[in-house]
Amino acid sequence: MRVPLNTVLVDVLLAVVLAGLSVATLAGQADGRPDWRAAVLGVLTVAPLALRQRAPVLTTLVIVAALAAYSLLGYGEFPNGGVGMVVAMFTVATLRSRPVAAAVFATTIAATAIAYATATSAVVWSQIAQSVLVMLGAWVLGEGTRRWGRRAERLAAEAAQLVAGERVRIARELHDIVAHHMSVISLQAGVAEYVLDTDLPTARTAIATVGGASREALLDLRRLLDVLRVDDVEGSQLQPQPGLAQLPDLVERIRGAGLPVEVAVTGEARPLPPGPDLCAYRVVQESLTNVLKHAGPATARVHVEHGERTLTVRVTDDGAVRPHQRAQHRPATSHGIRGMRERAELYGGVLTAGPADGGGFAVVLRLPTEVSL
Protein backbone atom coordinates (compact mmCIF):
# COMPACT_ATOMS: atom_id res chain seq x y z
CA MET A 1 0.00 0.00 0.00
CA ARG A 2 1.38 3.37 -0.96
CA VAL A 3 1.19 5.95 1.81
CA PRO A 4 1.19 9.68 0.97
CA LEU A 5 4.44 11.42 1.81
CA ASN A 6 2.80 14.05 4.00
CA THR A 7 1.18 11.31 6.12
CA VAL A 8 4.55 9.61 6.59
CA LEU A 9 6.10 12.90 7.68
CA VAL A 10 3.35 13.37 10.27
CA ASP A 11 4.00 9.87 11.65
CA VAL A 12 7.75 10.52 11.81
CA LEU A 13 7.17 13.82 13.59
CA LEU A 14 4.82 12.11 16.07
CA ALA A 15 7.38 9.38 16.79
CA VAL A 16 10.20 11.91 17.30
CA VAL A 17 8.13 14.05 19.67
CA LEU A 18 6.95 11.07 21.74
CA ALA A 19 10.47 9.63 21.88
CA GLY A 20 11.82 12.95 23.10
CA LEU A 21 9.16 13.22 25.75
CA SER A 22 9.82 9.66 26.89
CA VAL A 23 13.53 10.30 27.33
CA ALA A 24 12.83 13.56 29.14
CA THR A 25 10.39 11.80 31.48
CA LEU A 26 12.87 9.03 32.27
CA ALA A 27 15.62 11.58 32.87
CA GLY A 28 13.41 13.42 35.34
CA GLN A 29 12.61 10.22 37.22
CA ALA A 30 16.33 9.30 37.45
CA ASP A 31 17.49 12.72 38.57
CA GLY A 32 18.88 13.63 35.15
CA ARG A 33 20.81 10.39 34.47
CA PRO A 34 18.49 7.62 33.29
CA ASP A 35 19.64 4.05 32.75
CA TRP A 36 20.65 3.78 29.10
CA ARG A 37 18.74 0.50 28.74
CA ALA A 38 15.59 2.14 30.07
CA ALA A 39 16.09 5.03 27.67
CA VAL A 40 16.51 2.69 24.67
CA LEU A 41 13.43 0.68 25.63
CA GLY A 42 11.49 3.88 26.23
CA VAL A 43 12.35 5.12 22.75
CA LEU A 44 11.39 1.74 21.25
CA THR A 45 7.91 2.00 22.80
CA VAL A 46 7.07 4.94 20.48
CA ALA A 47 9.72 5.28 17.73
CA PRO A 48 8.27 2.46 15.54
CA LEU A 49 5.13 4.59 15.09
CA ALA A 50 7.01 6.27 12.24
CA LEU A 51 6.29 3.11 10.19
CA ARG A 52 2.82 2.35 11.57
CA GLN A 53 1.01 2.73 8.23
CA ARG A 54 3.54 0.68 6.26
CA ALA A 55 3.90 -2.22 8.70
CA PRO A 56 1.27 -1.83 11.44
CA VAL A 57 1.53 -5.37 12.86
CA LEU A 58 5.32 -5.34 13.02
CA THR A 59 5.22 -1.87 14.57
CA THR A 60 2.85 -3.10 17.29
CA LEU A 61 4.92 -6.20 18.04
CA VAL A 62 8.11 -4.14 18.47
CA ILE A 63 6.33 -1.73 20.80
CA VAL A 64 4.75 -4.53 22.84
CA ALA A 65 8.11 -6.34 23.11
CA ALA A 66 9.81 -3.14 24.30
CA LEU A 67 7.09 -2.57 26.90
CA ALA A 68 7.30 -6.16 28.14
CA ALA A 69 11.10 -5.92 28.43
CA TYR A 70 10.78 -2.61 30.22
CA SER A 71 8.46 -4.21 32.79
CA LEU A 72 10.49 -7.43 33.21
CA LEU A 73 13.67 -5.41 33.90
CA GLY A 74 11.88 -3.76 36.77
CA TYR A 75 11.79 -0.17 35.52
CA GLY A 76 8.26 0.33 36.81
CA GLU A 77 5.23 1.71 34.98
CA PHE A 78 5.10 2.07 31.19
CA PRO A 79 7.01 5.10 29.92
CA ASN A 80 4.70 7.68 28.28
CA GLY A 81 1.71 5.78 29.71
CA GLY A 82 1.78 3.19 26.90
CA VAL A 83 0.49 5.70 24.33
CA GLY A 84 2.54 4.03 21.60
CA MET A 85 0.73 0.74 22.14
CA VAL A 86 -2.67 2.48 22.00
CA VAL A 87 -1.85 4.24 18.71
CA ALA A 88 -0.43 1.02 17.26
CA MET A 89 -3.58 -0.93 18.23
CA PHE A 90 -5.75 1.70 16.54
CA THR A 91 -3.63 1.50 13.38
CA VAL A 92 -3.83 -2.30 13.18
CA ALA A 93 -7.63 -2.22 13.62
CA THR A 94 -7.86 0.40 10.87
CA LEU A 95 -5.61 -1.21 8.27
CA ARG A 96 -5.87 -4.94 8.93
CA SER A 97 -8.63 -7.55 9.17
CA ARG A 98 -10.59 -8.27 12.32
CA PRO A 99 -8.82 -11.60 13.11
CA VAL A 100 -5.42 -9.90 12.88
CA ALA A 101 -6.65 -7.07 15.11
CA ALA A 102 -7.96 -9.62 17.63
CA ALA A 103 -4.59 -11.36 17.78
CA VAL A 104 -2.78 -8.04 18.26
CA PHE A 105 -5.29 -7.04 20.96
CA ALA A 106 -4.54 -10.25 22.84
CA THR A 107 -0.82 -9.49 22.58
CA THR A 108 -1.25 -6.02 24.03
CA ILE A 109 -3.32 -7.40 26.91
CA ALA A 110 -0.53 -9.92 27.61
CA ALA A 111 2.00 -7.08 27.75
CA THR A 112 -0.27 -5.19 30.13
CA ALA A 113 -0.62 -8.28 32.34
CA ILE A 114 3.19 -8.60 32.49
CA ALA A 115 3.48 -4.96 33.51
CA TYR A 116 1.00 -5.35 36.36
CA ALA A 117 2.48 -8.70 37.44
CA THR A 118 5.95 -7.18 37.85
CA ALA A 119 4.75 -3.97 39.47
CA THR A 120 6.33 -3.23 42.83
CA SER A 121 3.31 -1.42 44.22
CA ALA A 122 -0.13 -2.79 44.91
CA VAL A 123 -2.35 -3.03 41.81
CA VAL A 124 -6.00 -2.00 41.98
CA TRP A 125 -8.41 -4.02 39.82
CA SER A 126 -9.86 -0.81 38.40
CA GLN A 127 -6.44 0.01 36.90
CA ILE A 128 -6.39 -3.28 35.05
CA ALA A 129 -9.96 -2.79 33.82
CA GLN A 130 -9.13 0.72 32.71
CA SER A 131 -6.11 -0.47 30.70
CA VAL A 132 -8.16 -3.22 29.03
CA LEU A 133 -10.93 -0.75 28.17
CA VAL A 134 -8.45 1.71 26.70
CA MET A 135 -7.04 -0.94 24.37
CA LEU A 136 -10.54 -2.19 23.54
CA GLY A 137 -11.58 1.39 22.75
CA ALA A 138 -8.60 1.78 20.41
CA TRP A 139 -9.62 -1.44 18.65
CA VAL A 140 -13.27 -0.41 18.29
CA LEU A 141 -12.35 3.07 17.08
CA GLY A 142 -9.96 1.61 14.51
CA GLU A 143 -12.60 -0.87 13.34
CA GLY A 144 -15.10 1.95 12.91
CA THR A 145 -12.57 3.97 10.94
CA ARG A 146 -11.89 1.00 8.67
CA ARG A 147 -15.61 0.53 7.99
CA TRP A 148 -16.02 4.21 7.27
CA GLY A 149 -13.12 4.08 4.83
CA ARG A 150 -14.59 1.10 3.01
CA ARG A 151 -17.98 2.80 2.82
CA ALA A 152 -16.36 5.93 1.39
CA GLU A 153 -14.56 3.82 -1.23
CA ARG A 154 -17.80 2.03 -2.12
CA LEU A 155 -19.67 5.30 -2.49
CA ALA A 156 -16.87 6.70 -4.65
CA ALA A 157 -16.99 3.61 -6.88
CA GLU A 158 -20.78 3.86 -7.18
CA ALA A 159 -20.48 7.55 -8.05
CA ALA A 160 -17.91 6.75 -10.72
CA GLN A 161 -20.20 4.05 -12.11
CA LEU A 162 -23.10 6.49 -12.23
CA VAL A 163 -20.94 9.03 -14.05
CA ALA A 164 -19.90 6.39 -16.58
CA GLY A 165 -23.54 5.38 -17.07
CA GLU A 166 -24.54 8.99 -17.58
CA ARG A 167 -21.82 9.42 -20.18
CA VAL A 168 -23.17 6.41 -22.03
CA ARG A 169 -26.69 7.82 -21.87
CA ILE A 170 -25.53 11.19 -23.19
CA ALA A 171 -23.59 9.51 -25.99
CA ARG A 172 -26.69 7.51 -26.89
CA GLU A 173 -28.79 10.68 -26.95
CA LEU A 174 -26.28 12.39 -29.23
CA HIS A 175 -26.19 9.34 -31.49
CA ASP A 176 -29.98 9.28 -31.80
CA ILE A 177 -30.25 13.00 -32.46
CA VAL A 178 -27.39 13.33 -34.92
CA ALA A 179 -27.97 10.04 -36.76
CA HIS A 180 -31.65 10.75 -37.34
CA HIS A 181 -31.45 14.37 -38.46
CA MET A 182 -28.25 14.00 -40.45
CA SER A 183 -29.74 11.04 -42.32
CA VAL A 184 -32.74 13.16 -43.30
CA ILE A 185 -30.52 16.09 -44.27
CA SER A 186 -28.17 13.90 -46.32
CA LEU A 187 -30.98 12.22 -48.23
CA GLN A 188 -32.84 15.44 -48.97
CA ALA A 189 -29.67 17.27 -49.95
CA GLY A 190 -28.96 14.49 -52.43
CA VAL A 191 -32.49 14.74 -53.83
CA ALA A 192 -32.20 18.52 -54.19
CA GLU A 193 -28.88 18.23 -55.99
CA TYR A 194 -30.24 15.55 -58.32
CA VAL A 195 -33.41 17.41 -59.42
CA LEU A 196 -32.21 21.00 -59.08
CA ASP A 197 -32.02 21.54 -62.87
CA THR A 198 -35.02 19.41 -63.86
CA ASP A 199 -37.64 19.68 -61.10
CA LEU A 200 -37.35 22.96 -59.21
CA PRO A 201 -40.46 22.49 -56.97
CA THR A 202 -39.16 19.11 -55.75
CA ALA A 203 -35.76 20.65 -55.13
CA ARG A 204 -37.33 23.46 -53.12
CA THR A 205 -39.31 20.95 -51.05
CA ALA A 206 -36.16 18.96 -50.35
CA ILE A 207 -34.25 22.09 -49.35
CA ALA A 208 -37.10 23.12 -47.05
CA THR A 209 -36.98 19.67 -45.44
CA VAL A 210 -33.23 20.07 -44.94
CA GLY A 211 -33.83 23.38 -43.22
CA GLY A 212 -36.53 21.96 -40.98
CA ALA A 213 -34.44 18.92 -40.04
CA SER A 214 -31.41 21.06 -39.24
CA ARG A 215 -33.47 23.39 -37.04
CA GLU A 216 -34.98 20.41 -35.24
CA ALA A 217 -31.49 18.95 -34.69
CA LEU A 218 -30.26 22.23 -33.25
CA LEU A 219 -33.30 22.38 -30.97
CA ASP A 220 -32.73 18.83 -29.71
CA LEU A 221 -29.04 19.52 -29.12
CA ARG A 222 -29.88 22.74 -27.29
CA ARG A 223 -32.27 20.82 -25.03
CA LEU A 224 -29.56 18.29 -24.23
CA LEU A 225 -26.97 21.00 -23.55
CA ASP A 226 -29.43 22.87 -21.32
CA VAL A 227 -29.80 19.75 -19.21
CA LEU A 228 -26.01 19.42 -18.95
CA ARG A 229 -25.45 23.08 -18.12
CA VAL A 230 -25.37 23.03 -14.32
CA ASP A 231 -23.88 26.48 -13.80
CA ASP A 232 -27.09 28.29 -14.66
CA VAL A 233 -29.88 25.80 -14.24
CA GLU A 234 -32.29 28.29 -12.67
CA GLY A 235 -31.85 30.82 -15.43
CA SER A 236 -31.97 28.41 -18.36
CA GLN A 237 -35.24 27.58 -20.06
CA LEU A 238 -35.28 23.81 -19.76
CA GLN A 239 -37.67 22.01 -22.07
CA PRO A 240 -38.88 18.43 -21.62
CA GLN A 241 -37.37 15.60 -23.61
CA PRO A 242 -39.51 14.32 -26.48
CA GLY A 243 -41.95 11.47 -26.00
CA LEU A 244 -44.75 9.69 -27.81
CA ALA A 245 -46.72 12.93 -27.78
CA GLN A 246 -44.25 14.21 -30.37
CA LEU A 247 -44.66 11.11 -32.54
CA PRO A 248 -46.84 12.91 -35.16
CA ASP A 249 -44.13 15.55 -35.67
CA LEU A 250 -41.50 12.84 -36.08
CA VAL A 251 -43.64 10.97 -38.61
CA GLU A 252 -44.29 14.13 -40.61
CA ARG A 253 -40.58 14.84 -40.71
CA ILE A 254 -39.85 11.33 -41.97
CA ARG A 255 -42.59 11.62 -44.58
CA GLY A 256 -41.06 14.88 -45.70
CA ALA A 257 -37.80 13.02 -46.22
CA GLY A 258 -39.55 10.77 -48.74
CA LEU A 259 -40.49 7.71 -46.67
CA PRO A 260 -44.19 6.80 -46.51
CA VAL A 261 -45.11 6.04 -42.89
CA GLU A 262 -48.34 4.53 -41.61
CA VAL A 263 -49.21 5.04 -37.92
CA ALA A 264 -51.67 3.07 -35.81
CA VAL A 265 -52.39 3.57 -32.11
CA THR A 266 -54.52 1.06 -30.22
CA GLY A 267 -55.57 0.77 -26.61
CA GLU A 268 -56.16 3.43 -24.01
CA ALA A 269 -53.24 5.83 -23.94
CA ARG A 270 -51.92 6.62 -20.45
CA PRO A 271 -49.20 9.04 -19.38
CA LEU A 272 -45.79 7.38 -19.13
CA PRO A 273 -42.85 8.30 -16.90
CA PRO A 274 -40.32 10.53 -18.72
CA GLY A 275 -37.73 7.75 -19.07
CA PRO A 276 -39.88 5.08 -20.75
CA ASP A 277 -41.65 7.77 -22.81
CA LEU A 278 -38.31 9.00 -24.18
CA CYS A 279 -37.21 5.38 -24.72
CA ALA A 280 -40.25 4.61 -26.88
CA TYR A 281 -39.78 7.80 -28.90
CA ARG A 282 -36.09 7.14 -29.52
CA VAL A 283 -36.78 3.56 -30.62
CA VAL A 284 -39.28 4.79 -33.22
CA GLN A 285 -36.87 7.53 -34.31
CA GLU A 286 -33.91 5.17 -34.66
CA SER A 287 -35.98 2.51 -36.43
CA LEU A 288 -37.40 4.95 -39.01
CA THR A 289 -33.93 6.41 -39.55
CA ASN A 290 -32.62 2.91 -40.27
CA VAL A 291 -35.42 2.39 -42.79
CA LEU A 292 -34.43 5.62 -44.51
CA LYS A 293 -30.78 4.63 -44.63
CA HIS A 294 -30.93 0.92 -45.45
CA ALA A 295 -34.30 -0.28 -46.71
CA GLY A 296 -34.36 1.45 -50.08
CA PRO A 297 -37.82 2.14 -51.55
CA ALA A 298 -40.14 1.03 -48.78
CA THR A 299 -43.14 1.82 -46.63
CA ALA A 300 -42.78 1.92 -42.86
CA ARG A 301 -45.49 1.12 -40.32
CA VAL A 302 -45.55 2.24 -36.69
CA HIS A 303 -47.96 0.49 -34.36
CA VAL A 304 -48.24 1.72 -30.77
CA GLU A 305 -50.28 -0.58 -28.56
CA HIS A 306 -51.22 0.56 -25.06
CA GLY A 307 -51.86 -2.61 -23.10
CA GLU A 308 -53.12 -2.94 -19.56
CA ARG A 309 -49.59 -3.26 -18.16
CA THR A 310 -47.37 -3.13 -21.22
CA LEU A 311 -46.59 -0.64 -23.96
CA THR A 312 -45.73 -2.33 -27.25
CA VAL A 313 -44.18 -0.42 -30.13
CA ARG A 314 -43.69 -2.12 -33.51
CA VAL A 315 -41.84 -0.51 -36.38
CA THR A 316 -41.83 -2.57 -39.58
CA ASP A 317 -40.99 -1.97 -43.21
CA ASP A 318 -41.37 -3.86 -46.47
CA GLY A 319 -38.05 -2.79 -47.95
CA ALA A 320 -35.59 -5.10 -49.65
CA VAL A 321 -32.29 -4.90 -47.82
CA ARG A 322 -29.20 -5.66 -49.91
CA PRO A 323 -26.86 -8.33 -48.51
CA HIS A 324 -24.05 -5.93 -47.61
CA GLN A 325 -26.52 -3.66 -45.81
CA ARG A 326 -28.38 -6.45 -44.00
CA ALA A 327 -25.36 -6.92 -41.73
CA GLN A 328 -25.96 -3.43 -40.40
CA HIS A 329 -29.32 -4.60 -39.09
CA ARG A 330 -27.91 -7.41 -36.99
CA PRO A 331 -28.33 -6.74 -33.26
CA ALA A 332 -24.82 -7.98 -32.50
CA THR A 333 -23.10 -5.49 -34.78
CA SER A 334 -25.40 -2.50 -34.99
CA HIS A 335 -24.64 0.27 -32.51
CA GLY A 336 -28.09 1.75 -33.09
CA ILE A 337 -29.93 -1.48 -32.29
CA ARG A 338 -27.62 -2.19 -29.38
CA GLY A 339 -28.36 1.27 -28.02
CA MET A 340 -32.11 0.71 -28.38
CA ARG A 341 -31.84 -2.61 -26.57
CA GLU A 342 -29.86 -1.00 -23.73
CA ARG A 343 -32.51 1.72 -23.43
CA ALA A 344 -35.24 -0.90 -23.18
CA GLU A 345 -33.39 -2.95 -20.56
CA LEU A 346 -32.79 0.18 -18.51
CA TYR A 347 -36.55 0.47 -17.93
CA GLY A 348 -37.25 -3.25 -17.60
CA GLY A 349 -38.29 -3.71 -21.21
CA VAL A 350 -37.34 -6.03 -24.06
CA LEU A 351 -36.44 -5.12 -27.64
CA THR A 352 -36.17 -7.53 -30.54
CA ALA A 353 -34.98 -6.66 -34.03
CA GLY A 354 -34.50 -8.73 -37.15
CA PRO A 355 -35.80 -9.57 -40.62
CA ALA A 356 -39.57 -9.93 -40.74
CA ASP A 357 -41.23 -13.14 -41.88
CA GLY A 358 -42.87 -11.53 -44.89
CA GLY A 359 -39.80 -9.54 -45.90
CA GLY A 360 -38.41 -6.27 -44.69
CA PHE A 361 -37.33 -5.62 -41.13
CA ALA A 362 -39.13 -5.41 -37.78
CA VAL A 363 -38.28 -3.77 -34.47
CA VAL A 364 -40.51 -4.61 -31.49
CA LEU A 365 -40.26 -2.84 -28.13
CA ARG A 366 -42.15 -3.96 -25.04
CA LEU A 367 -42.04 -1.76 -21.97
CA PRO A 368 -43.81 -2.28 -18.64
CA THR A 369 -46.04 0.66 -17.85
CA GLU A 370 -45.98 0.01 -14.10
CA VAL A 371 -42.32 0.51 -13.16
CA SER A 372 -40.63 1.89 -10.07
CA LEU A 373 -38.33 4.71 -11.05
C-alpha positions in Angstrom: 0.0 0.0 0.0 1.4 3.4 -1.0 1.2 5.9 1.8 1.2 9.7 1.0 4.4 11.4 1.8 2.8 14.1 4.0 1.2 11.3 6.1 4.6 9.6 6.6 6.1 12.9 7.7 3.4 13.4 10.3 4.0 9.9 11.6 7.7 10.5 11.8 7.2 13.8 13.6 4.8 12.1 16.1 7.4 9.4 16.8 10.2 11.9 17.3 8.1 14.1 19.7 7.0 11.1 21.7 10.5 9.6 21.9 11.8 13.0 23.1 9.2 13.2 25.7 9.8 9.7 26.9 13.5 10.3 27.3 12.8 13.6 29.1 10.4 11.8 31.5 12.9 9.0 32.3 15.6 11.6 32.9 13.4 13.4 35.3 12.6 10.2 37.2 16.3 9.3 37.5 17.5 12.7 38.6 18.9 13.6 35.1 20.8 10.4 34.5 18.5 7.6 33.3 19.6 4.1 32.8 20.7 3.8 29.1 18.7 0.5 28.7 15.6 2.1 30.1 16.1 5.0 27.7 16.5 2.7 24.7 13.4 0.7 25.6 11.5 3.9 26.2 12.4 5.1 22.8 11.4 1.7 21.2 7.9 2.0 22.8 7.1 4.9 20.5 9.7 5.3 17.7 8.3 2.5 15.5 5.1 4.6 15.1 7.0 6.3 12.2 6.3 3.1 10.2 2.8 2.3 11.6 1.0 2.7 8.2 3.5 0.7 6.3 3.9 -2.2 8.7 1.3 -1.8 11.4 1.5 -5.4 12.9 5.3 -5.3 13.0 5.2 -1.9 14.6 2.8 -3.1 17.3 4.9 -6.2 18.0 8.1 -4.1 18.5 6.3 -1.7 20.8 4.8 -4.5 22.8 8.1 -6.3 23.1 9.8 -3.1 24.3 7.1 -2.6 26.9 7.3 -6.2 28.1 11.1 -5.9 28.4 10.8 -2.6 30.2 8.5 -4.2 32.8 10.5 -7.4 33.2 13.7 -5.4 33.9 11.9 -3.8 36.8 11.8 -0.2 35.5 8.3 0.3 36.8 5.2 1.7 35.0 5.1 2.1 31.2 7.0 5.1 29.9 4.7 7.7 28.3 1.7 5.8 29.7 1.8 3.2 26.9 0.5 5.7 24.3 2.5 4.0 21.6 0.7 0.7 22.1 -2.7 2.5 22.0 -1.8 4.2 18.7 -0.4 1.0 17.3 -3.6 -0.9 18.2 -5.7 1.7 16.5 -3.6 1.5 13.4 -3.8 -2.3 13.2 -7.6 -2.2 13.6 -7.9 0.4 10.9 -5.6 -1.2 8.3 -5.9 -4.9 8.9 -8.6 -7.5 9.2 -10.6 -8.3 12.3 -8.8 -11.6 13.1 -5.4 -9.9 12.9 -6.6 -7.1 15.1 -8.0 -9.6 17.6 -4.6 -11.4 17.8 -2.8 -8.0 18.3 -5.3 -7.0 21.0 -4.5 -10.3 22.8 -0.8 -9.5 22.6 -1.3 -6.0 24.0 -3.3 -7.4 26.9 -0.5 -9.9 27.6 2.0 -7.1 27.7 -0.3 -5.2 30.1 -0.6 -8.3 32.3 3.2 -8.6 32.5 3.5 -5.0 33.5 1.0 -5.4 36.4 2.5 -8.7 37.4 5.9 -7.2 37.8 4.7 -4.0 39.5 6.3 -3.2 42.8 3.3 -1.4 44.2 -0.1 -2.8 44.9 -2.3 -3.0 41.8 -6.0 -2.0 42.0 -8.4 -4.0 39.8 -9.9 -0.8 38.4 -6.4 0.0 36.9 -6.4 -3.3 35.0 -10.0 -2.8 33.8 -9.1 0.7 32.7 -6.1 -0.5 30.7 -8.2 -3.2 29.0 -10.9 -0.8 28.2 -8.5 1.7 26.7 -7.0 -0.9 24.4 -10.5 -2.2 23.5 -11.6 1.4 22.8 -8.6 1.8 20.4 -9.6 -1.4 18.6 -13.3 -0.4 18.3 -12.3 3.1 17.1 -10.0 1.6 14.5 -12.6 -0.9 13.3 -15.1 2.0 12.9 -12.6 4.0 10.9 -11.9 1.0 8.7 -15.6 0.5 8.0 -16.0 4.2 7.3 -13.1 4.1 4.8 -14.6 1.1 3.0 -18.0 2.8 2.8 -16.4 5.9 1.4 -14.6 3.8 -1.2 -17.8 2.0 -2.1 -19.7 5.3 -2.5 -16.9 6.7 -4.7 -17.0 3.6 -6.9 -20.8 3.9 -7.2 -20.5 7.5 -8.1 -17.9 6.7 -10.7 -20.2 4.0 -12.1 -23.1 6.5 -12.2 -20.9 9.0 -14.1 -19.9 6.4 -16.6 -23.5 5.4 -17.1 -24.5 9.0 -17.6 -21.8 9.4 -20.2 -23.2 6.4 -22.0 -26.7 7.8 -21.9 -25.5 11.2 -23.2 -23.6 9.5 -26.0 -26.7 7.5 -26.9 -28.8 10.7 -26.9 -26.3 12.4 -29.2 -26.2 9.3 -31.5 -30.0 9.3 -31.8 -30.3 13.0 -32.5 -27.4 13.3 -34.9 -28.0 10.0 -36.8 -31.6 10.7 -37.3 -31.5 14.4 -38.5 -28.2 14.0 -40.5 -29.7 11.0 -42.3 -32.7 13.2 -43.3 -30.5 16.1 -44.3 -28.2 13.9 -46.3 -31.0 12.2 -48.2 -32.8 15.4 -49.0 -29.7 17.3 -49.9 -29.0 14.5 -52.4 -32.5 14.7 -53.8 -32.2 18.5 -54.2 -28.9 18.2 -56.0 -30.2 15.6 -58.3 -33.4 17.4 -59.4 -32.2 21.0 -59.1 -32.0 21.5 -62.9 -35.0 19.4 -63.9 -37.6 19.7 -61.1 -37.4 23.0 -59.2 -40.5 22.5 -57.0 -39.2 19.1 -55.8 -35.8 20.7 -55.1 -37.3 23.5 -53.1 -39.3 21.0 -51.1 -36.2 19.0 -50.4 -34.3 22.1 -49.4 -37.1 23.1 -47.1 -37.0 19.7 -45.4 -33.2 20.1 -44.9 -33.8 23.4 -43.2 -36.5 22.0 -41.0 -34.4 18.9 -40.0 -31.4 21.1 -39.2 -33.5 23.4 -37.0 -35.0 20.4 -35.2 -31.5 19.0 -34.7 -30.3 22.2 -33.3 -33.3 22.4 -31.0 -32.7 18.8 -29.7 -29.0 19.5 -29.1 -29.9 22.7 -27.3 -32.3 20.8 -25.0 -29.6 18.3 -24.2 -27.0 21.0 -23.5 -29.4 22.9 -21.3 -29.8 19.7 -19.2 -26.0 19.4 -18.9 -25.4 23.1 -18.1 -25.4 23.0 -14.3 -23.9 26.5 -13.8 -27.1 28.3 -14.7 -29.9 25.8 -14.2 -32.3 28.3 -12.7 -31.8 30.8 -15.4 -32.0 28.4 -18.4 -35.2 27.6 -20.1 -35.3 23.8 -19.8 -37.7 22.0 -22.1 -38.9 18.4 -21.6 -37.4 15.6 -23.6 -39.5 14.3 -26.5 -41.9 11.5 -26.0 -44.8 9.7 -27.8 -46.7 12.9 -27.8 -44.2 14.2 -30.4 -44.7 11.1 -32.5 -46.8 12.9 -35.2 -44.1 15.6 -35.7 -41.5 12.8 -36.1 -43.6 11.0 -38.6 -44.3 14.1 -40.6 -40.6 14.8 -40.7 -39.9 11.3 -42.0 -42.6 11.6 -44.6 -41.1 14.9 -45.7 -37.8 13.0 -46.2 -39.5 10.8 -48.7 -40.5 7.7 -46.7 -44.2 6.8 -46.5 -45.1 6.0 -42.9 -48.3 4.5 -41.6 -49.2 5.0 -37.9 -51.7 3.1 -35.8 -52.4 3.6 -32.1 -54.5 1.1 -30.2 -55.6 0.8 -26.6 -56.2 3.4 -24.0 -53.2 5.8 -23.9 -51.9 6.6 -20.5 -49.2 9.0 -19.4 -45.8 7.4 -19.1 -42.9 8.3 -16.9 -40.3 10.5 -18.7 -37.7 7.8 -19.1 -39.9 5.1 -20.8 -41.6 7.8 -22.8 -38.3 9.0 -24.2 -37.2 5.4 -24.7 -40.3 4.6 -26.9 -39.8 7.8 -28.9 -36.1 7.1 -29.5 -36.8 3.6 -30.6 -39.3 4.8 -33.2 -36.9 7.5 -34.3 -33.9 5.2 -34.7 -36.0 2.5 -36.4 -37.4 4.9 -39.0 -33.9 6.4 -39.5 -32.6 2.9 -40.3 -35.4 2.4 -42.8 -34.4 5.6 -44.5 -30.8 4.6 -44.6 -30.9 0.9 -45.4 -34.3 -0.3 -46.7 -34.4 1.5 -50.1 -37.8 2.1 -51.5 -40.1 1.0 -48.8 -43.1 1.8 -46.6 -42.8 1.9 -42.9 -45.5 1.1 -40.3 -45.5 2.2 -36.7 -48.0 0.5 -34.4 -48.2 1.7 -30.8 -50.3 -0.6 -28.6 -51.2 0.6 -25.1 -51.9 -2.6 -23.1 -53.1 -2.9 -19.6 -49.6 -3.3 -18.2 -47.4 -3.1 -21.2 -46.6 -0.6 -24.0 -45.7 -2.3 -27.3 -44.2 -0.4 -30.1 -43.7 -2.1 -33.5 -41.8 -0.5 -36.4 -41.8 -2.6 -39.6 -41.0 -2.0 -43.2 -41.4 -3.9 -46.5 -38.1 -2.8 -48.0 -35.6 -5.1 -49.6 -32.3 -4.9 -47.8 -29.2 -5.7 -49.9 -26.9 -8.3 -48.5 -24.0 -5.9 -47.6 -26.5 -3.7 -45.8 -28.4 -6.5 -44.0 -25.4 -6.9 -41.7 -26.0 -3.4 -40.4 -29.3 -4.6 -39.1 -27.9 -7.4 -37.0 -28.3 -6.7 -33.3 -24.8 -8.0 -32.5 -23.1 -5.5 -34.8 -25.4 -2.5 -35.0 -24.6 0.3 -32.5 -28.1 1.8 -33.1 -29.9 -1.5 -32.3 -27.6 -2.2 -29.4 -28.4 1.3 -28.0 -32.1 0.7 -28.4 -31.8 -2.6 -26.6 -29.9 -1.0 -23.7 -32.5 1.7 -23.4 -35.2 -0.9 -23.2 -33.4 -3.0 -20.6 -32.8 0.2 -18.5 -36.6 0.5 -17.9 -37.3 -3.2 -17.6 -38.3 -3.7 -21.2 -37.3 -6.0 -24.1 -36.4 -5.1 -27.6 -36.2 -7.5 -30.5 -35.0 -6.7 -34.0 -34.5 -8.7 -37.1 -35.8 -9.6 -40.6 -39.6 -9.9 -40.7 -41.2 -13.1 -41.9 -42.9 -11.5 -44.9 -39.8 -9.5 -45.9 -38.4 -6.3 -44.7 -37.3 -5.6 -41.1 -39.1 -5.4 -37.8 -38.3 -3.8 -34.5 -40.5 -4.6 -31.5 -40.3 -2.8 -28.1 -42.1 -4.0 -25.0 -42.0 -1.8 -22.0 -43.8 -2.3 -18.6 -46.0 0.7 -17.8 -46.0 0.0 -14.1 -42.3 0.5 -13.2 -40.6 1.9 -10.1 -38.3 4.7 -11.1 
